[in-house]
C-alpha cells in the first residue's frame, strides 16, 4: 500500500501544472488531432487562432465541423442561473455532458454551487482545472480512486466532495480504502434512494436506507450529509409519479433528521434533478419543512448548457412552464454533400464518428451554397454510417455535391464527446473561441 501511495504521489508531483490551467488551454498547439480546424492553422496556438476571428464558412474550416453558438450558449447559462435563483435551488450542473472545464468555469461564474460528475476520471479532470466543489452522482468503491480522493481532501481544506452510497458493501469498501490511505478528512456521502423497482442504482426501501445510514455512522472515514436520487429513472415517469417519488426522497430526509443523523452538520443536502423534470424537483423541494440544520437543495441538470434539437427539445420542463423561459439549441453540425447518386438520395461526409445518434438522428436544417443560406426543405437524414450521412431528398431539395448542410443534433452528452476542440461561433459566422473537451 505504501508503494502504491508513493507511485501516486510521484505521478502527481511529476505533472507540470500551470498556475492557471484554464488560461493554459489557449497555449495548446493546433494540429491534426482536432477535426474540422483549418489546415493552414497548423502550429498556431488555440489562442492565436481565436484572435484571428476567422469565419466558419470562409476561413478555411473543413467539414465535418461542429459549431457551438456563442449567443445561445450564453442565453442557456443565464436562463438556468435565473431559474435556480428564482426557486431557491443550489445548482451543480452535470459536467459529464460537456467535460469542458471552460464551460464548468462559465457555469460557476453563472452562480453554480459546483459541478456534478459521474466517474473518478471526470473528478480528476475537474480538479485539474480548479473545481472546488464536486458532487459525484455515483457510489465510489474503486480503491485507487479513493486513495487519490483522500489525498485531495487532505491537501486542500477548501475542497468539498460529496458522493452516493447505496449499499452496505459499498460503505465497507469505501471505509477500508480510506482507512488504508490514512484519510484525515471523512468523505461526505448521501444515501441514494432508488427511483423504484427496476430503476437504475439506489436503495430500494427506506428500511435499507436506515441500515446504510447506521453503517456510515460506524465508519469514521465517512460522514452522512443527506439524501439524493435521480427522478429520471422513475418507471413510466409522469408529473404525478415523479412528484410522488420526490416526496419519498424528502420524507426520507425528514426521517433522518428526526433520528438525529445531522446534528453536527452546518447544512444537510438533498439532491435530484436531471434535464427532464427539474420543474417537479423545484416544486417538491419548496415543500421541505424546516429541519434541524439549513438545507442545501441541489439541482443537477446538465444538458441545458447546449440543449438540443431532439430529445431534450421535447422533454424540457420549459415546455410545461413556458412563462419561465425557453432553452435554445446551441449546436449545429456542418457537413458537406459528397455524393448525389439520384434525385431521391444524397450523402454527406458526417457519420457516427461526428454526430450524436443514440437517441435521434440529426435533423437537416439549412443548406449553404456560395455564401447563401436557405432552409433544408425536402431533406431528411435517414441513417448514419461511420463516416457518411444518408439523406432522402424530394424534388424541392435542390441539393448538389459541394453544398454545406447544417444539422441539429439530439442528446448533448453524445455530441460533445466526439469533438476535442469545438469552435464557438457568433451569429455572423465569426469564430470567437474554442471549447476543449476531456473525455
N, C-alpha and C positions, 0 to 999 in steps of 0.2 A: 504493500500500500504506500509506504514512504517513497519507494522508487517511482510509482505512478505519479504521486504528487510532485516529485522533483521534475519529472518529464513535463507535466502540465505547466509548472512554473517556468521552466526553461523555454518552452514554446511561447508562452505568453510574453516573457521578457525579451525574447528574440525578435518579436514583431516591432518594427519601427512605426509606431503610431504617431501620425501628425497631431499637432496641437489642436487643429480644427479639422476633423476628418470630413465634415460636410464641405468645407471650402476646398479641401484637397481633391474632391471629385472633379473639380474643374481643371485639375492638372493632368488628368489621365489622357493619354495619347489616343487619338482616333486612328483605328486601323481596321483590319479585316474582321475583327471579332463582332463588329457592330453592323447589323443588317440595315440596308436602306440609306446609309450615310453617303455623301458624295465621295467618289473615289479620289478626287483631287484634294480632299481634306486630309488624306493620309499624312500622319506626322504632326498635324496641329493638335493642340490640347483641346479638350472639350470647351474650355472657357474661351479660347481663341476662336473656335468655330461659332460659338454662340454670339460672340461680339460682332461677327460678320453679318449677323441677322439675314441670312440667306432666305430666299423664298422657297417654300417646299416644292413648288411646281417648276420653277425656272432656275433653281440654284444648284442643280446637279445631283439631287437626291435620286436614288434608284428605287425601282419597285421590286417587291412589295415594301411598303413603309407604313408603319403605324404612327398616327398623329394624335396628340392629346391637346384638346382645345384649351388655350390659356384662359379664355373668358369663362367657359363652362366649368372648368376646374375651380376657379375662384368662386363662382356662384355656388357650387355644391359645398365647398368648405364653409362659406359664410352661412348658408342655409342651415346646416346641421349644428353649427355653433349656436345660432339663434334658437333653434328648436330645443336643444338641450337646456339652454338657459331658461327658456320660457317654461319648461316643465320641471325645473329643479333637479335635473339629472347631471351627474358627472359623466364624462364621455371618454371611453377608452376604445377608439375605433380599432377594428381588427386589422392588424398590419399584414396578415398573410395575403390580403387582397393584392396589395401592390409590392410588398417587400422593397419599398423605395424609401430609404432614410430621408431623402429630401422632402418627400410627402409627409413622412412622420413629423418632421420639423414644422411643416406648414400646418399640420393638424394641431400640433401643440401650440403654435402661435395663435391658432383659432380657438383656444380655450380647452383643448383636450386635457383630461387629467393625466393620461398616459396612453400606452399602446397595448392592445391585446395581441397575443401571438399564440401559436399552436404547438410548436416543437422546439427542442433545445437549440437547433441551428438558428432558427429565427430570433431567439432571445440573444444569442451571441452577436448576430448582425446588429440588432438594436442597441446592444450595449457598446459595440464598437463605435457607434455613432452618437453615443452620449445619452441615450434614452434612460431616464432616471426612475420611471415608474412603468412596470410591466405586469400585465395580468395574463397568465398562461391558462388558456381555456382547455386544459387537459391535466390529467394526473401525471406527475413526473416521477418515474421509477427507474430511470437509467442512472446507474451508479456513477459513471464517468461524468455525466451532466450534473448530477447532484454535487459531486466534488468541486466541479468548476463553479457552480452556483454558490456553494459555501464560501469559496474564495472571493467571489464578487461581493457578497454581502459583508464579509469580514473586512474587506479592504475599502469599502465605500459606505459609510454610515447613512448617506443620503439616498441610497438605492432602495426602492420599495418594490417588492416582488410578492405576488400572490398567485397561487395555483390551486387547482382542484384536488380533492381526494374523493374517491368513490368506492373504496374497498378497504377491508381490514388488511389484506395482503399489501395493498399499496402503502398504507401507513407503516407497516412493518418494514418494507423495503426502503422507504424514504428515511425512516429513523435510523436504520442500520447504516446506510450510506453516509448520512450526515454525521452520525456519531463517529464513524471511521475517519471521516475527513476532519474531525475536530472542530466542527462548526461552532462558532461563538454566538451567532445570532440565530434564533429559530426562524424557520421558514413559515410564512403566513399561508394558511390554507383555508379554503371554503369547501364545505360539503356540497357536492354536485347532486342535485335531485334530478332523476331521470324524468323525461317528458312523458313517460307512460310505458306500459309493457310493449316490448318490441321496438322501442325507440333506440337511440344510439347509446351513448355512455350514461353513467349516472346511477345513483342508488334508487332501487325500485320502491322501497317503502320507508315511511317515516321512522318506523321502529329500527330499521337498519341504519338510518341516518344517525340516530342517537347512539347506536353501538359504535359507529365510526367516530363520533364526537368523543366518546369515552376513550377510545384508543388514542386519539390525538392528545387528549388531556394527559394521558400517561406517558407521552413521548416528549421529553424536554427539548427535542430538536424541532418541534412543530408548534404552531400556535393557531388555534381556531379563531378566525375573524369574521365568519359569516357563512352565507349560503349562495348558491348560484345554479344556473342551468341554462338550457337553450330551448326556447319555446318553439323554434322552427322544426323540432323533431316531434311535436305533438301529433299523434296519429289523426288523420283526417282533420287537419288543422282548419279552424274557423275562428271567428272572433269569440264565439262562445267557448269553444274547447280550449283555446289558448288562454283566455281570461281565467277560466277555471283552474288551469294548471298554474298560472302565475299566482293565483290566490293561495294555492297549496304551498308554493315556494315562500310567500310572505308569511303564511301561517307557521311554517317550519322555523323561519327566522324568529318569529314572536315566541314560539315554544322554547327555542334555545335560550332566548333572552330571559324568559321566566325561570328557566332552570339554572340561571346564574352563569351561563357559559361565557359571557362577555364582560365580566365585572371589571377587569383591569385594563380594558382597551380604551384608547382615545376615541375610536369610532368602530362601528360594525359595518360589514359590507353585504349588500345584496346586489346580484348582478344577473342580467339577462339581456336579450336584445340582439337579434340578427337584423337583416335588412328588410324583412317582410312584415314584422309585427311590432315595430317599436312604438306604434301608437297604443297598442294594448299594454305594453310594458309601462309607458308613461302613465296611463290611466290607473293601472293597478298599483304601481309604486306610489302614486299620490295618495293611496288609501292606507299606507303604512302608519300604524299608530305610533305614538311617542314611546320610545324604548329607553332602557337604562343608559344608553350611550347614543350620540349622534349617528345617523345612518348615512353611509355613502351609497347612493343609488347609481350603480354603474351600468351604463348602456354601452354595448359593444359593436354596434353596426359598422360594417366596413366597406361594403360595395358602393356606398354613396359617393365615394371620392371621385369616381369616374362615371358612376351609374352605367346604364347600358340601353341598347335599342331592342332588347328582347325580354329575357326572363324577369329582370327587376323592373323594367318599364311597366310590366303587367302587375307585379306583386307589390310595388312600393306602397307603403301606408299613405303616402300623399294622395293617392287616388281616392282614398276613403275620407281624407281630411284636406281637400283642395284649398281651403281657406288658410292653411298653414304654409303654403308654398308648393313648389314643384322642383324636383331634381332635373338636371339636364344631362343627356348622354354626351360624354366628352371625348369618346374615342371615335376615330374614323380610320379604317384600314384602306389604303390606296393600293390597288393592283393594276396591272396593265393587261389588256386583251392581247393574247399571243397567238390565238388561233380562232378562225371563224369558218368552220368546215361546212356549215349550211345556214340557211335562213332561220333555222329554229335553234341553233346551238352555237355557243362560243365558249372559250376557255380563257381564264386569267392565269397569272403566274403566282397566285397566293393560294396556299392549301393549308393542310392541318398543322404544318410547322409554323404558320404565321397567324392563323385565326382561331379564336375560341369556337368550339363546335360541340362541346359536351352537352349543352342544353338546347341550343338552337343554332341553325346555320346562319351565316352572315346575311344581312339584308342589303340588297343593292339600293343605293340612294341617289347618287349623282354620277354623271359622266362628264369628263373633261376632254376637250379636243381643241387644240390651237388657242388655248387661253380662255376658251368659253366653257361655261358650266351649265348643264341642263339636268332636269330630273331623269332618273333612270327608268323611264316609262317602258313597260314591256320586258323588263329584265328581272329574272328570278334566279337566285343561287339554289341549285338543286342538289349539290353534293360537293365534297372536297376529297381530292387525292392528297398524297403527301405534299406535292408542290404545285397542284393545279386546282383551280376552282371551276366547277361545272356550271354553266349558265344555260337557262332556257330563255329563248328570245321570241317575241312576237314581231310582226311586221313594223310596228311603230317604234321598235327599239333603236333603229338607226345606229347600230354599233359596228365599229370597224377595228381591225387589228391596229394596235398602237394607242387606242383610247385608254385613258385612265378611268377606272371605276372606283368610286368611293363607297365604302360599305360600312354599315353599322354592325356592331358586334353584340352578342349576348354573353353574359357572365364575365364580369371584370377579372375575377381571380384567374381564369384560364386564358385571358388576353394578355395581362401583364407578364405572365411567366414565360412567354415566348419571345420577349424582347429585352435585351440587356440595356439598351440606351434608346430612349423614346423622345423624339422631338416634341417640344411644346410649341404649338402653332397659334399665332394670333389670327384674328378674323380675316385679315387680308392675305394670309398665307405666309407671313413672316415667322421664321423660327427664332424664338427668343430665348429658348433654354432647352436643356436636355435632362431627362429624368433617368437616373441609373437604378437598375433593379438588382437584387441579390437573392436569387432562388437557388 
